[in-house]
Amino acid sequence: MELTDAGNYKPPSASSLADLIEQLHRVFESDHINVEYVHDLMLSYKSNPKEWQKYAKFDRHR
C-alpha cells in the first residue's frame, strides 16, 4: 500500500494492461496479499480493446 506525503492512502492506478500485469506480479510476490489493494488496482484499469487484440482469436465457425 502506497502512502502520500501526508500519510494518506494513495489508491493504486494501472494505466495500461502491461502496467496492470506488472503491478499484479509485484503484489503477488509477497506472502501477504492486501486484497483491498488488488481490488482497487483492478478497478483502476480501464480496458482498451487494442491491448487485448493479440489475445483474441476470431473464428467465424464458432
C-alpha positions as CSV (number, residue, x, y, z in Angstrom):
1,M,0.0,0.0,0.0
2,E,1.4,3.3,-1.0
3,L,1.1,6.5,1.1
4,T,1.1,10.1,0.0
5,D,3.4,12.7,1.6
6,A,0.7,13.5,4.1
7,G,0.5,9.8,5.1
8,N,-2.8,9.2,3.4
9,Y,-3.6,6.0,1.4
10,K,-2.8,6.5,-2.3
11,P,-5.1,4.3,-4.4
12,P,-3.2,2.3,-7.0
13,S,-3.5,3.1,-10.6
14,A,-2.9,1.0,-13.7
15,S,-2.5,3.0,-16.9
16,S,-2.3,0.0,-19.3
17,L,-2.7,-3.8,-19.5
18,A,1.1,-4.2,-19.3
19,D,1.2,-1.9,-16.3
20,L,-1.6,-3.8,-14.6
21,I,0.2,-7.1,-15.2
22,E,3.5,-5.7,-13.9
23,Q,1.9,-4.4,-10.7
24,L,0.0,-7.6,-10.1
25,H,3.2,-9.6,-10.4
26,R,4.8,-7.3,-7.8
27,V,1.8,-7.6,-5.4
28,F,1.7,-11.4,-5.6
29,E,5.5,-11.8,-5.0
30,S,4.6,-11.3,-1.3
31,D,3.3,-13.9,1.1
32,H,0.8,-11.4,2.5
33,I,-1.7,-10.0,-0.1
34,N,-3.7,-6.9,0.6
35,V,-7.0,-7.9,-1.2
36,E,-8.3,-4.3,-1.0
37,Y,-5.3,-3.1,-2.8
38,V,-5.7,-5.7,-5.6
39,H,-9.3,-4.8,-5.8
40,D,-8.6,-1.1,-6.1
41,L,-5.8,-1.8,-8.7
42,M,-8.2,-3.9,-10.8
43,L,-10.9,-1.2,-10.7
44,S,-8.4,1.5,-11.8
45,Y,-7.6,-0.3,-15.0
46,K,-9.7,0.9,-18.0
47,S,-9.8,-1.8,-20.6
48,N,-8.6,-0.9,-24.1
49,P,-9.7,-3.4,-26.8
50,K,-6.4,-2.7,-28.7
51,E,-4.4,-4.0,-25.8
52,W,-6.4,-7.3,-25.9
53,Q,-6.2,-7.8,-29.7
54,K,-3.2,-10.1,-29.6
55,Y,-5.1,-12.4,-27.2
56,A,-8.4,-12.5,-29.3
57,K,-8.7,-15.2,-32.0
58,F,-11.6,-14.8,-34.3
59,D,-13.2,-17.9,-35.7
60,R,-16.3,-17.3,-37.8
61,H,-17.3,-21.0,-37.5
62,R,-17.6,-20.9,-33.7
